[in-house]
Amino acid sequence: EDKVVQSPLSLVVHEGDTVTLNCSYEVTNFRSLLWYKQEKKAPTFLFMLTSSGIEKKSGRLSSILDKKELFSILNITATQTGDSAIYLCGVGTASKLTFGTGTRLQVTL
Amino acid sequence: NAGVTQTPKFQVLKTGQSMTLQCAQDMNHNSMYWYRQDPGMGLRLIYYSASEGTTDKGEVPNGYNVSRLNKREFSLRLESAAPSQTSVYFCASSEEVRYVSNEQFFGPGTRLTVL
């Protein structure tokens, strides 16, 4: 059975802090790992990672994949209150995505 | 280009009632999915349709049925609703299951309460 585990489950930080969110997985026929941000409604796409060691970056967010150790991290630097959300990690196999339970991030002033 | 649309946005049912959640996408995607999201459980796959004319069970299919009506539409039916089916339901679509890209685009969700 495919398994995706995210940590921590929740996190409270002050504005300006840097955070690292973790996603580890055990799946059959790995194809890709995706990060989504979910505020009040539907998840919105952040990154898709398919190759080890290649960092994807978008503004203050970045992510990297380690296919040997079967994990990915999502970094957010200089956090802002608008980063408060649930961050979901999904691992794509041949037929579907399996999601972790998410990390709830709260950024306070 | 509306993306993925879902109806209704909210629904309250009594135990034993039936209903159908509708989903449509206008991105010409082959694959469509139904998820439920409960507090602390993340997104769990109920059913998916890799292409028009095919459907497969996901992680939590019991109590649900689906119909891939055509390439655009994928509906989820609850035949006899139970309180355990109280959840937020998301529909999603993606371009092609067999490609490397599994990016899924999500609809706005349906919040269902079963009393």
Interface residues (C-beta under 8 A of the other chain):
Chain A: Q6 L9 R31 S32 L34 K41 A42 P43 T44 F45 M48 T50 L88 G90 G92 A94 S95 K96 L97 T98 F99 G100 T101 G102
Chain B: Y33 Y35 G40 M41 G42 L43 R44 L45 Y48 A50 D56 G58 E59 F90 V97 R98 V100 S101 N102 E103 Q104 F105 F106 G107 P108 G109
